[in-house]
Amino acid sequence: MYLEGKHAIVTGGGTGIGLAIARALVAEGAKVTITGRRLEVLEDVAEDGMFPMVMDVTDEAQVRDVTAAAVEARGPVQVCVANAGIAEGRKLHKTDGAFWRKIMATNLDGCFYTVRESLRSMLDTDWGRVIAVSSIAGIKGSAGAGAYSASKHGVIGMMRSFGEDFLGQPYTFNSICPGYVDTPIVERNTASIAERTGASSEEARGMMVDVNRHKRLIRPEEIAAAALWLCNPLSESVNGTEIHIGGGQF
């Protein structure tokens, strides 16, 4: 229970990876603020130790105000998990400015706002962990997903830079880079791929499975285990780096 009494915030905490991480943090004693855009989703999954709050990470003022309210209620944020994101792809010649900004606003700007606002209270404590959920697409190009890949590369760059900003201090900044995880995003992408390519649902799902080097979808709990390890007292020398979870080398 090495997180006993510590306050964590997990964006996109109502489903998939975010929910798995929230559950893992609660199991180690943390008080976890889970955020998302739909209160009913958050309330449906909230367990003892989880506190749902509506927050759209693309809204800078809302991130500031909701984070401040969470700190007022549960104390300084000592674990920040910037997980909220969207995964949509378009070929370069079909990518207009509105689509580009939509992806960046959630995946990159939202991560930045979340980390910055969490850090305001974290710096008043003697320990903190910042974890951003990036993607394998953040370390390699992803065909048909230039905006998504660029946003996830940007997340990694931020975490590396913030880690340098606080070298020697009791705060670490790291990214987790999953391949395809068995979450509702995969279900949505299955339908999208099938519609675009004319493939069957099974074939579309198989295209994502084949990207993972071990040829299976990753369980959300595998990502949660990595996040929990980054919070372990014995991980304090892991800073400004990425954990790749894709079934093999990329």
Contacts in CASP RR format, 6 or more apart in sequence:
PFRMAT RR
TARGET T0000
AUTHOR 0000-0000-0000
METHOD contacts of the structure
MODEL  1
MYLEGKHAIVTGGGTGIGLAIARALVAEGAKVTITGRRLEVLEDVAEDGM
FPMVMDVTDEAQVRDVTAAAVEARGPVQVCVANAGIAEGRKLHKTDGAFW
RKIMATNLDGCFYTVRESLRSMLDTDWGRVIAVSSIAGIKGSAGAGAYSA
SKHGVIGMMRSFGEDFLGQPYTFNSICPGYVDTPIVERNTASIAERTGAS
SEEARGMMVDVNRHKRLIRPEEIAAAALWLCNPLSESVNGTEIHIGGGQF
1 28 0 8 1.000
1 29 0 8 1.000
2 28 0 8 1.000
2 231 0 8 1.000
2 232 0 8 1.000
2 233 0 8 1.000
3 25 0 8 1.000
3 28 0 8 1.000
3 29 0 8 1.000
3 30 0 8 1.000
3 79 0 8 1.000
3 231 0 8 1.000
4 28 0 8 1.000
4 29 0 8 1.000
4 30 0 8 1.000
5 29 0 8 1.000
5 30 0 8 1.000
5 31 0 8 1.000
6 29 0 8 1.000
6 30 0 8 1.000
6 31 0 8 1.000
6 78 0 8 1.000
6 79 0 8 1.000
7 30 0 8 1.000
7 31 0 8 1.000
7 32 0 8 1.000
7 33 0 8 1.000
7 70 0 8 1.000
7 71 0 8 1.000
7 74 0 8 1.000
7 75 0 8 1.000
7 76 0 8 1.000
7 77 0 8 1.000
7 78 0 8 1.000
7 79 0 8 1.000
8 22 0 8 1.000
8 25 0 8 1.000
8 30 0 8 1.000
8 31 0 8 1.000
8 32 0 8 1.000
8 33 0 8 1.000
8 77 0 8 1.000
8 78 0 8 1.000
8 79 0 8 1.000
8 80 0 8 1.000
8 81 0 8 1.000
9 32 0 8 1.000
9 33 0 8 1.000
9 35 0 8 1.000
9 67 0 8 1.000
9 70 0 8 1.000
9 77 0 8 1.000
9 79 0 8 1.000
9 80 0 8 1.000
9 81 0 8 1.000
9 114 0 8 1.000
9 118 0 8 1.000
10 18 0 8 1.000
10 21 0 8 1.000
10 22 0 8 1.000
10 25 0 8 1.000
10 32 0 8 1.000
10 33 0 8 1.000
10 34 0 8 1.000
10 35 0 8 1.000
10 81 0 8 1.000
10 83 0 8 1.000
11 18 0 8 1.000
11 35 0 8 1.000
11 36 0 8 1.000
11 55 0 8 1.000
11 57 0 8 1.000
11 81 0 8 1.000
11 82 0 8 1.000
11 83 0 8 1.000
11 84 0 8 1.000
11 110 0 8 1.000
11 114 0 8 1.000
12 18 0 8 1.000
12 34 0 8 1.000
12 35 0 8 1.000
12 36 0 8 1.000
12 83 0 8 1.000
12 84 0 8 1.000
12 85 0 8 1.000
13 19 0 8 1.000
13 21 0 8 1.000
13 22 0 8 1.000
13 34 0 8 1.000
13 35 0 8 1.000
13 36 0 8 1.000
13 42 0 8 1.000
13 45 0 8 1.000
13 83 0 8 1.000
13 84 0 8 1.000
14 22 0 8 1.000
14 34 0 8 1.000
14 36 0 8 1.000
14 41 0 8 1.000
14 42 0 8 1.000
14 45 0 8 1.000
14 52 0 8 1.000
15 41 0 8 1.000
15 45 0 8 1.000
15 183 0 8 1.000
15 184 0 8 1.000
16 181 0 8 1.000
16 183 0 8 1.000
16 184 0 8 1.000
16 185 0 8 1.000
16 220 0 8 1.000
17 83 0 8 1.000
17 133 0 8 1.000
17 178 0 8 1.000
17 181 0 8 1.000
17 183 0 8 1.000
17 220 0 8 1.000
17 223 0 8 1.000
17 224 0 8 1.000
18 34 0 8 1.000
18 81 0 8 1.000
18 83 0 8 1.000
18 133 0 8 1.000
18 220 0 8 1.000
18 224 0 8 1.000
19 34 0 8 1.000
19 45 0 8 1.000
19 220 0 8 1.000
20 220 0 8 1.000
20 221 0 8 1.000
20 223 0 8 1.000
20 224 0 8 1.000
21 81 0 8 1.000
21 83 0 8 1.000
21 223 0 8 1.000
21 224 0 8 1.000
21 227 0 8 1.000
21 228 0 8 1.000
22 32 0 8 1.000
22 34 0 8 1.000
22 50 0 8 1.000
23 47 0 8 1.000
23 224 0 8 1.000
24 221 0 8 1.000
24 224 0 8 1.000
24 225 0 8 1.000
24 227 0 8 1.000
24 228 0 8 1.000
25 32 0 8 1.000
25 79 0 8 1.000
25 81 0 8 1.000
25 227 0 8 1.000
25 228 0 8 1.000
25 231 0 8 1.000
26 32 0 8 1.000
26 47 0 8 1.000
26 48 0 8 1.000
26 49 0 8 1.000
26 50 0 8 1.000
28 228 0 8 1.000
28 231 0 8 1.000
30 49 0 8 1.000
30 79 0 8 1.000
31 49 0 8 1.000
31 51 0 8 1.000
31 74 0 8 1.000
32 49 0 8 1.000
32 50 0 8 1.000
32 51 0 8 1.000
33 50 0 8 1.000
33 51 0 8 1.000
33 52 0 8 1.000
33 53 0 8 1.000
33 70 0 8 1.000
33 74 0 8 1.000
34 42 0 8 1.000
34 45 0 8 1.000
34 46 0 8 1.000
34 50 0 8 1.000
34 51 0 8 1.000
34 52 0 8 1.000
34 53 0 8 1.000
35 42 0 8 1.000
35 52 0 8 1.000
35 53 0 8 1.000
35 54 0 8 1.000
35 55 0 8 1.000
35 57 0 8 1.000
35 66 0 8 1.000
35 84 0 8 1.000
36 42 0 8 1.000
36 53 0 8 1.000
36 54 0 8 1.000
36 55 0 8 1.000
36 56 0 8 1.000
36 84 0 8 1.000
37 54 0 8 1.000
37 55 0 8 1.000
37 56 0 8 1.000
38 54 0 8 1.000
39 52 0 8 1.000
39 54 0 8 1.000
42 52 0 8 1.000
42 53 0 8 1.000
42 54 0 8 1.000
43 52 0 8 1.000
46 52 0 8 1.000
51 70 0 8 1.000
51 73 0 8 1.000
51 74 0 8 1.000
53 66 0 8 1.000
53 69 0 8 1.000
53 70 0 8 1.000
54 66 0 8 1.000
55 62 0 8 1.000
55 63 0 8 1.000
55 66 0 8 1.000
55 67 0 8 1.000
56 62 0 8 1.000
56 63 0 8 1.000
57 63 0 8 1.000
57 82 0 8 1.000
57 84 0 8 1.000
57 85 0 8 1.000
57 106 0 8 1.000
57 109 0 8 1.000
57 110 0 8 1.000
57 111 0 8 1.000
57 113 0 8 1.000
57 114 0 8 1.000
58 105 0 8 1.000
58 106 0 8 1.000
58 109 0 8 1.000
58 110 0 8 1.000
60 109 0 8 1.000
60 113 0 8 1.000
63 110 0 8 1.000
63 113 0 8 1.000
63 114 0 8 1.000
63 117 0 8 1.000
64 113 0 8 1.000
64 117 0 8 1.000
67 77 0 8 1.000
67 114 0 8 1.000
67 117 0 8 1.000
67 118 0 8 1.000
67 120 0 8 1.000
67 121 0 8 1.000
68 117 0 8 1.000
70 77 0 8 1.000
71 77 0 8 1.000
71 120 0 8 1.000
71 121 0 8 1.000
75 121 0 8 1.000
76 121 0 8 1.000
76 122 0 8 1.000
76 124 0 8 1.000
76 125 0 8 1.000
77 118 0 8 1.000
77 119 0 8 1.000
77 121 0 8 1.000
77 122 0 8 1.000
78 122 0 8 1.000
78 125 0 8 1.000
78 127 0 8 1.000
78 128 0 8 1.000
78 129 0 8 1.000
79 128 0 8 1.000
79 129 0 8 1.000
79 131 0 8 1.000
79 231 0 8 1.000
80 114 0 8 1.000
80 115 0 8 1.000
80 118 0 8 1.000
80 119 0 8 1.000
80 122 0 8 1.000
80 129 0 8 1.000
80 130 0 8 1.000
80 131 0 8 1.000
81 131 0 8 1.000
81 132 0 8 1.000
81 133 0 8 1.000
81 227 0 8 1.000
82 110 0 8 1.000
82 111 0 8 1.000
82 114 0 8 1.000
82 115 0 8 1.000
82 130 0 8 1.000
82 131 0 8 1.000
82 132 0 8 1.000
82 133 0 8 1.000
82 155 0 8 1.000
83 132 0 8 1.000
83 133 0 8 1.000
84 106 0 8 1.000
84 110 0 8 1.000
84 111 0 8 1.000
84 114 0 8 1.000
85 106 0 8 1.000
85 107 0 8 1.000
85 133 0 8 1.000
86 102 0 8 1.000
86 103 0 8 1.000
86 106 0 8 1.000
86 107 0 8 1.000
87 135 0 8 1.000
87 145 0 8 1.000
87 148 0 8 1.000
87 185 0 8 1.000
87 189 0 8 1.000
88 99 0 8 1.000
88 102 0 8 1.000
88 103 0 8 1.000
88 145 0 8 1.000
88 147 0 8 1.000
88 148 0 8 1.000
88 192 0 8 1.000
89 144 0 8 1.000
89 145 0 8 1.000
89 146 0 8 1.000
89 147 0 8 1.000
89 148 0 8 1.000
90 99 0 8 1.000
90 144 0 8 1.000
90 145 0 8 1.000
90 146 0 8 1.000
90 147 0 8 1.000
91 144 0 8 1.000
92 144 0 8 1.000
92 146 0 8 1.000
95 146 0 8 1.000
95 147 0 8 1.000
99 147 0 8 1.000
100 147 0 8 1.000
103 147 0 8 1.000
103 148 0 8 1.000
103 151 0 8 1.000
104 147 0 8 1.000
104 150 0 8 1.000
104 151 0 8 1.000
106 151 0 8 1.000
107 148 0 8 1.000
107 151 0 8 1.000
107 152 0 8 1.000
107 155 0 8 1.000
108 151 0 8 1.000
108 154 0 8 1.000
108 155 0 8 1.000
108 158 0 8 1.000
111 132 0 8 1.000
111 155 0 8 1.000
111 158 0 8 1.000
112 158 0 8 1.000
115 130 0 8 1.000
115 132 0 8 1.000
115 158 0 8 1.000
115 162 0 8 1.000
115 173 0 8 1.000
118 130 0 8 1.000
119 130 0 8 1.000
119 171 0 8 1.000
122 128 0 8 1.000
122 130 0 8 1.000
122 171 0 8 1.000
123 171 0 8 1.000
126 170 0 8 1.000
127 170 0 8 1.000
127 171 0 8 1.000
128 170 0 8 1.000
128 171 0 8 1.000
128 172 0 8 1.000
129 171 0 8 1.000
129 172 0 8 1.000
129 174 0 8 1.000
129 230 0 8 1.000
129 231 0 8 1.000
130 159 0 8 1.000
130 162 0 8 1.000
130 171 0 8 1.000
130 172 0 8 1.000
130 173 0 8 1.000
130 174 0 8 1.000
131 174 0 8 1.000
131 175 0 8 1.000
131 176 0 8 1.000
131 227 0 8 1.000
131 230 0 8 1.000
131 231 0 8 1.000
132 155 0 8 1.000
132 156 0 8 1.000
132 158 0 8 1.000
132 159 0 8 1.000
132 173 0 8 1.000
132 174 0 8 1.000
132 175 0 8 1.000
132 176 0 8 1.000
133 175 0 8 1.000
133 176 0 8 1.000
133 178 0 8 1.000
133 223 0 8 1.000
134 152 0 8 1.000
134 155 0 8 1.000
134 156 0 8 1.000
134 159 0 8 1.000
134 175 0 8 1.000
134 176 0 8 1.000
134 177 0 8 1.000
134 242 0 8 1.000
135 148 0 8 1.000
135 149 0 8 1.000
135 152 0 8 1.000
135 177 0 8 1.000
135 178 0 8 1.000
135 179 0 8 1.000
136 142 0 8 1.000
136 177 0 8 1.000
136 178 0 8 1.000
136 179 0 8 1.000
136 211 0 8 1.000
136 244 0 8 1.000
136 246 0 8 1.000
136 250 0 8 1.000
137 145 0 8 1.000
137 148 0 8 1.000
137 149 0 8 1.000
137 152 0 8 1.000
138 149 0 8 1.000
138 152 0 8 1.000
138 153 0 8 1.000
138 154 0 8 1.000
138 155 0 8 1.000
138 156 0 8 1.000
138 177 0 8 1.000
139 153 0 8 1.000
139 156 0 8 1.000
139 177 0 8 1.000
139 242 0 8 1.000
139 244 0 8 1.000
139 250 0 8 1.000
140 149 0 8 1.000
140 250 0 8 1.000
141 149 0 8 1.000
142 148 0 8 1.000
142 149 0 8 1.000
152 177 0 8 1.000
155 175 0 8 1.000
156 175 0 8 1.000
156 177 0 8 1.000
156 242 0 8 1.000
159 173 0 8 1.000
159 174 0 8 1.000
159 175 0 8 1.000
159 240 0 8 1.000
159 242 0 8 1.000
160 173 0 8 1.000
160 240 0 8 1.000
160 241 0 8 1.000
162 173 0 8 1.000
162 240 0 8 1.000
163 171 0 8 1.000
163 172 0 8 1.000
163 173 0 8 1.000
163 239 0 8 1.000
163 240 0 8 1.000
164 240 0 8 1.000
166 172 0 8 1.000
166 173 0 8 1.000
167 239 0 8 1.000
170 236 0 8 1.000
172 230 0 8 1.000
172 235 0 8 1.000
172 236 0 8 1.000
172 238 0 8 1.000
172 239 0 8 1.000
172 240 0 8 1.000
173 239 0 8 1.000
173 240 0 8 1.000
174 230 0 8 1.000
174 238 0 8 1.000
174 239 0 8 1.000
174 240 0 8 1.000
174 241 0 8 1.000
174 242 0 8 1.000
174 243 0 8 1.000
175 240 0 8 1.000
175 241 0 8 1.000
175 242 0 8 1.000
175 243 0 8 1.000
176 223 0 8 1.000
176 226 0 8 1.000
176 227 0 8 1.000
176 230 0 8 1.000
176 242 0 8 1.000
176 243 0 8 1.000
176 245 0 8 1.000
177 242 0 8 1.000
177 243 0 8 1.000
177 244 0 8 1.000
177 245 0 8 1.000
177 246 0 8 1.000
178 218 0 8 1.000
178 223 0 8 1.000
178 245 0 8 1.000
178 246 0 8 1.000
179 211 0 8 1.000
179 212 0 8 1.000
179 218 0 8 1.000
179 245 0 8 1.000
179 246 0 8 1.000
179 247 0 8 1.000
180 186 0 8 1.000
180 208 0 8 1.000
180 209 0 8 1.000
180 211 0 8 1.000
180 212 0 8 1.000
180 217 0 8 1.000
180 218 0 8 1.000
181 217 0 8 1.000
181 218 0 8 1.000
181 219 0 8 1.000
181 220 0 8 1.000
181 222 0 8 1.000
181 223 0 8 1.000
182 217 0 8 1.000
182 218 0 8 1.000
182 219 0 8 1.000
182 220 0 8 1.000
183 220 0 8 1.000
186 205 0 8 1.000
186 208 0 8 1.000
186 217 0 8 1.000
189 204 0 8 1.000
189 208 0 8 1.000
190 201 0 8 1.000
190 204 0 8 1.000
190 205 0 8 1.000
190 208 0 8 1.000
191 201 0 8 1.000
191 204 0 8 1.000
193 199 0 8 1.000
193 204 0 8 1.000
193 207 0 8 1.000
193 208 0 8 1.000
194 200 0 8 1.000
194 201 0 8 1.000
194 203 0 8 1.000
194 204 0 8 1.000
197 204 0 8 1.000
199 207 0 8 1.000
208 217 0 8 1.000
209 215 0 8 1.000
209 216 0 8 1.000
209 217 0 8 1.000
212 218 0 8 1.000
212 246 0 8 1.000
212 247 0 8 1.000
213 246 0 8 1.000
213 247 0 8 1.000
213 248 0 8 1.000
213 249 0 8 1.000
213 250 0 8 1.000
214 246 0 8 1.000
214 247 0 8 1.000
214 248 0 8 1.000
218 245 0 8 1.000
218 246 0 8 1.000
218 247 0 8 1.000
222 245 0 8 1.000
223 245 0 8 1.000
226 243 0 8 1.000
226 245 0 8 1.000
229 235 0 8 1.000
230 238 0 8 1.000
230 243 0 8 1.000
244 250 0 8 1.000
END
